[in-house]
């Protein structure tokens, strides 16, 4: 089993009406990510890459070190959870991406894919 196959990611998106302003084409979504490490070694989440496709067709690539200002080390059998936000210009979008992690025992980097997930405001067809 490769390192990437032993690490999985769950995402729970949520529309944030109190932070959104549809009249200004501002739709705010939070998403809570849980990274599960089912491998035999500790891993460190080093970088992220998100592709955000808005309903308007606009595509944005977001890259950066770690997540929410951290590069967490996740021990075998443990998980790391964080919440972040995305701001769209319409009520619907899709995010997907990958994390670059390092096996702390071997220092080998590997990618962990993040399956596409839908961002949908109120009254949008799911």
N, C-alpha and C positions, 0 to 999 in steps of 0.2 A: 504494500500500500504506500503510495506516495504521500508526502506530508500534506499537500493540498487536499487530497481526498479525505484526510482524517480531520480536517478543519471545516466546519460548516457555519453558515451565516443565516440568521433569521432576521427579517425586517418587518416591523409593524408601523405602517404609515398612519398619520392622523391629520385631518384638516384642522386648522387653527382659525376659526371664524373671528375670534377676538383680536387677532393680529392682522387679519386680512382687510383689504379695502377694495372690493370689486369695482367700485366706481373709478378707482385709480389703476385698475388692472394689476392688482397686487393680491396674490393668493398664497398664503403661508401654510406650509405643511411641516409637521415634525415627523421624524422617523426614528424609532428606537431600534437599534441594532444589537443583536446578541451574537458574539463570536464564540463558538464552542470548540474547544481543543480536545479531540478524541485521539490524538497521536500519543506516542510514548515519550515524547520530549517536550520540554517547554518551548514555546514559540514567542517571537516578538513581532508585533504588528508595526511595520516600519513606514508604510506609505499607503495612500488611498488614491484611487482613480474612479471617479463617477462620470457617467454620461447621462445627462438629463435632457430628455426630449419632451418639449412642451407641445401642447395641443396645436399651437400655432405653427408647428414645424421647426421652430428654433431649437438648435442643439447646442448644449453647453458642456464642455469638458472641464472637470474640476480635478486637479491633482494637488497633492500636498503630502507633507510628512505626517505620519501617524493619523490620529483621529482626536478631535476635540482637545488639541494641544498636548496629547500624550502619545507615547509609543509603548503601549502596555506589553508586559511579559505575561503570558497566560500559561499556567502550569498544566500538565496532563490532567484531563478530566475536569478542568475548570472552565469558566467562561468569563467574558468581559462584556459588559453592557454599557451603552451610552446612547444619548439622544442628541440629535442635531436637527437642523432645519434647512428647508429649501424654499425659495421664493420664486413663484412662477408668474407669468403675465396672463394666465388663463386658469380656469378651474380644473384642468386635466393635464396630466403628464405621466411620463414613465422614467424611472431611474434604474440604472444597472451599473455594474462596475466590477472592480476587483481590488483586493488588498495584496500588497507585497509584504510577505512575512519572512522571517528568518528562523530556521531551526537552531535554537541556541546551543545544542550539543555539537552540531557539525558546521554551523555558521553558513549553511547553504540557504540561499534565498529561494522562495517559491511563491507562486501566485494562488490566491484563493478567489474563485469567481463568485460574484454576487448576482443572483438571478434577477431578471427584471421584476420590478414591482410598480404598481399603479398608484399614482397620486390623483385623488378625485375629490373635488369639493362637493357641497350639498347638491342634491337633485341631479347628479350625474349618473349615467348608466354604468353599473359596475360590470 
